[in-house]
Amino acid sequence: MMRPSQRSGRRPAPQGRWARMGQWLRRARHEGHERNTLLLIAKSTLAATVAWIISHSLLQAAAPAFAPFSAVLMIQVTIYQSVAQSVRYLGAVGAGVAVQGLIGFLAGPGLVTFAVVTMVALVIGRWPRLGSQGSQVVTAAFFAFAMYVTATSTLERASQLGWILLLVLIGCAIGVLVNLVVVPPMRFRSAEHGVRALAHAMCDLLSDMHPPLREGDLDQERTGQWRRRASRLDSTVAQAHSSVRTAEESTYYNPRRFLLRRGIPTFSGYAGAVEALDRITHQLASVTRTLDKAASSDGERPENPEFLGRYADFLAALAEITAKLSELDENRLAEQTEELTSLVRQARECASLMTEEAEGHEPVRISVTGRSNPYATLLVEASRLQEEFEYACDLLKRSVE
């Protein structure tokens, strides 16, 4: 017998929806994405409400929605972005209104005028200085044209265009002010989280690679998966770079920085670490390509188990470094950098043993002299990996000295 929900064609509600919502709200009690989302919604609501009161109730504007719309757009993840985007947005809206005003007053409210205004606004909107706000040029021009054609006199048309600029200016000012005064966004931990996420992804890959490599189990399905995962690290690198930039930008124009007991933190160590990890992703990609090619039927397969075992030990040592990087904590950074230094030293020892293994066995030594053999590439990339990890950890250590 069919249940009512099946007879009606409806799908039953997912189980645990309210439980998941409760978990999300509990996570919002602590610093993190959930709390930032709630703050963003609350501040946007407050900014829009204040802008509506001013534009509708106090000024009694004919199109009061311009103000709250602009206010919501200016609630950005940092004060710096709020200020920067407000300047670009005002420039874009001003350009759109100016285009409509100039062409409209010269040619009148006709179809040809609309087409010309659209074309000119689209061209101006491609100006790189306007950034993501470039599309607002043509949007503002459309709204300005709509208000222009409904006006009955030249004075009223000029007044309507002036109101657009005034309301947008009011909305931008309110949005920036609310973001500045009401829990100013501070993203110090963003840089830390960016390094963590990238290091965690690397740790997962390295941890999956070294056990099969130690056992000499290099089937093409496994090595192909490693190669694809290494290539996907580029997106995580981009996110890490963005996180560091956001963390640094959060200090600009932010009044909360004066309340910090330890002063404004430096992000040069995190930025340098991300750049080093970025280069490491390319070396890892090369290692996985080499192993994937070696596992294929047309590749030169590395047969020396001792060398592969040493290489697996080296990758395992790198996995420990990335595991520690994935646990970075600003409050314990000095202690963690000391641990990282010790782990880097262990990785260097593993690299030395691997090199000795390559130099001390005839089959490997002969293979290394080849131009396209897997041993040569693996050894070169191992040296580069070691150098980049040392550099990244050294930057973090110097940032807390």
N, C-alpha and C positions, 0 to 999 in steps of 0.2 A: 504494500500500500504506500502510495506516494505521500510525502509530508506536504503540508500546506505551502511551504516555501518552494517546493519543487513544482507543485501544480501551478503556482502563480508565475513561475519563471524567474523568481528572485533567488539570488544567491544568499545563503545565510551569512549573517554578520561575522566577520573574522573573530575568532576566539582571542581573548586577552587584549582587546583594543584598549579598554579602560585601564588595565594593568600597565600596559606600555605607556599610556599617557601619564599615569601616576609616577612611573619610573622617570619619565622625562622631566616632570615637574620637580621631583626630588633631586635630580641632577642639577636643576636650575638653582638650587640653594647655594651651590658652590661655584667658584669661578670656572668659566668654560664657555663652550659654544651655546649651550642652552640659556645660560644667564645673559649672555651678550644678545641673543635673539630677543629675549623678553624686554631687555632694556631698549633695544632698537625700536621695538613695537611701541613701547610706552612713550618714549621720547618723540617718535613720529606722530603719535596720536596727540600728545600735548602741543607740539608745534603746529599741527594742522588746525587744532581747535582754537588756539590763540590767534592764528592768522585769519581764521574765518570770523572770529568775533570782531577783529579790527576792520577787516575789509567789508564785512556785511553789516554789522550792527553799528559800528562807529562811522565808517566812511560811506556806507550805503552805496557801494560801487555797483555798477550795472553787471559786471562779471566778476563777482568776488572769488570765484573758484581759483583764479590765477594765484592768489596768495597762498592758500593751504597747499596747493599742488607744488608750488616752488619750495615751501617750507619742508615738505616731506622729502623732496629730492636732496635737500642739503643736510639731512641726517646721515652722515657718512661714518665709516669705521674709525676715523681719526679726525681731530680738529683741523689738522693740516688739509686733509682732503675736503672737509666742509668748506674751508676758506677758498681753496684752489678751485673746487667745482663751482662755487658760487660766482667767482670771477668769470669763469668760462661760460657759465649759464647766462649771466647777465650780458656778457658780450654776444652770445648767440642770439638771445631774445632781442637785444638792442639792434643787432644787424638785421634780423628778420623784420622787425617793425620799421626800421629805417628804409629798407628796400621797398616795403609796401607803401610807406608814406611818400617816398620820392616818386616812384613810378605811378602810384595811384593818383597823386595830385597832378602829375603831368599828363597822364593818359586817360584818367577817369575809371569808373568801376565797370569795366567790360571784360569779356572773356579773354580777349587778347592780353589785357593787363594781367589777368590771373596767370596766364601761361608764362608771360615774361617774368613776373614776380617769382613763380615757382622755379623757373630755370636759373635765375640769378641767385635765389636762396640756396638751391642745391649746390651750385658752384661754390658759394661762400662757405657752406657747411663742410666742405672738404678741406678747409684750412686746417693744417695739423695742430695749430696752437689751440684750437677749440676742443681737441681731444674727443672724448665720448659725447660731449655736448653739441657736437656739430650738427646732429640731426634736429636739434631744437631750433635752428635757424629757419628751416622751412616750416616747422610746426608753428612757430611764432608768426611767420608770414601768413599762414593760412588763417589763424585766429584773427590777426589784424585785418585781413581782407574781409572776413565775415562781418566783423564789427564795422568796417569801413563802408560796406555796401548797404548796411541797415541805417546808417546815419543820413540825416536829411539836409545837412548844411556842411560847408567847409569847416566852420568852427567846431561843430559837433564831431566831425571826423578827426580833426586834430586832437580834440579832447579825449576821444576814445583811445587813440593810440598812446596818448600820454598816460591814461589810466592803466593800460597794460604794463607799461614800464614801471609805474609807481607800485602796482600790486606785486609784480615780480620782485622788485627791490625789497618791499616789505616782507614778502615770504622768505626770501634768501636771508635777510637780516634776522628774522625770528628763528629760522632753522639753525643758523650758525650759533645764535645766542643760546638756544635751548641745548644744543650739543656741547656748548662751552660751559654752561652753568650746571646743568643737571647731570650728575655723574659723568664728568668728562671721560671719554673712552681712553683707557690706558692699556696698551697691548705689549707690555714688556715681555710677557711670557710667549708671545707669538714667535719670536726668533728661536727661543728654546724649543718650542713645539715643532717648528719647521725642521730643525736639525734632528730632533727625535724621530719624526716620521720618516725622514730619508734614511737615517741610520737603521731604523727598524726594518725597512724594506730590504736594505742591503744585508742585514743580519739574517733575515729569513732565507735569502738566496744563497748566501755563503754556507749557512747551516745545512741546507739541502744538498749542497754540492760536495762537501768534503767526505761524508761517509761513503757514497758510491765510488768516488775517486780513489779512496784508500783501498777499497775492495777490487778496483779495476773493472767495475761494472759500468761501462760506458755505452749503453745502448742508445741508439739514435733518437728514440722517442724521449728519453730523459734529457739528453743534451739539447735537443730542440726546444724543450720546454724551458730549460735554463736560458737559452739564447733569447727566447721571446720575453721572458721575465726581465732580463737585463735591458732589453730595448725599451721596455715600459717604464724604466726608472727615470727617463727624461721628464715625464709629467710630474713625478714626485719632486724632482730637482727644481722645476719651475715653481711649484708650490712652496718649496723651502725658500727660494729667493724672494718670493712675494711676502712670505711671513717675516723675513728679516727686514725688508723694506717697511712693512706695516709697523713693526716694533719700533723702528727708528723714527718713523713719521709721527708716532703717537706722542713723542715728547715735544714736538713743535707746537707752540702756542698753548700748551696744556698747563693750566694752573696747578694741577695735581703734582707736577714735578717739583714744586717748591716745598711740598709736604714730605718728600722722600727723605728718610733719615740718612740713607747712604748716597744721596745725590743721584744724578742722572747716570744710569748704567751705560757702558760702552758696548756697541754692537759690532765692533770691528772683528772681534774674535769669532763671533757667530757667522758674520758675513764671509770671512776668510775660510772658515771651516766648511761652509756650504760650497764655496768655489772649489775647494780641494775635493770634497765629496762629489762634486759635479765631474771633475776630471777622473775620479776613481770609477764612476759609472762607465766611462768610455773604456777604461782598462778592463773592467769586468766584462763588458760587452765583447772585447777582443778575446778574452780568455774563453768565454762561452762559445764564441764562433770557432775558435781553434779546436776546442773539445768536440763541438758538433761536427766539424769537418773531419776530425780524426775518427769519430764514431761511424761516419758514412763509409760506404763501400769503396768510394774512390779516393778516400783520404789516407794519409800515412798514419797508421795507428800506433800510438806510443805503447811499447810492450814492456818497458822496464818497470816492474812492480815497486822496486825500492824508490825510484824517482817519483812515481805517482804517489807513493805513501808519504814521502817528504813534502810533496806539493800539497797533499791533503792536510798535513799538519800545519803548513803555512796558512792555508785558507781557514783552518779552524782557529788559528791565532787571530786572524783578521776578523773572524766572526765574533770573537770575544771583545775585540775593540769596538765593533759596531754595536754590540749588545750594551756595552757601557755608555756609548754615545746616545743610545736610545733611551737612557735613563737620566739624561742631564737634568740637573736641578740647580738653579741659580744660587740657592742657599747652601749647597754643598759642592759648588763648582771647584773650589780650591782643592778639596779632598779628592774629588773625582779626577781632576787633572793629574794628580800624583799617581792614581791607579792607572790612568791611561798611559802615563809614561812607562810604568812597569810592563803593561801589556804590549806596548810598542817594542820594548826591549826584547820581550819573549818572541815576538814576531820576527825581529831581526835575527835572532838566534836560529829560528826555524828556516829563514831564508838562507842563512850561511850554510846550514846542514844540507839544504837542498842543492845549493851550488856545489858544495863538496861532492855530493852524490853524483852530480852531472859530470864533474871533472874527474872523478875517480873510477868510473866504469867505462870501459871501451865502447860498448854499444851506444851509450848515451853520448859520449864524447864525439863519436863519428857522426851521430845524427845531428848534434848541435851545429856542426860545421855546414850543414845544408842550408839553403836559402829559404825553402818553403816548408820545412819540417815543423811539427808541433812543438818539439822540445825548445827550439830557439825562441819561438813566439811566447811560450809559457814562461821561460826564464826572463825574457825582456819585460813582459808585463808584470811579473812578480817583483822585479826591481822597481818598476814605476809605482806599483801599488804600495810597496814599502815606503818609498819616499813621500808619497802623497799623504799617507796616514800619519807619518811622522810630522809632516808639515801642519796638518790639520790639528793634531793634538798639541803641537807647540804653540800654535796661535791661540788656542783656548787657554793654555797655561799662562801665556803672556798677558791675556786679557784680565786676569785676576791678580796679577802681581802689582 
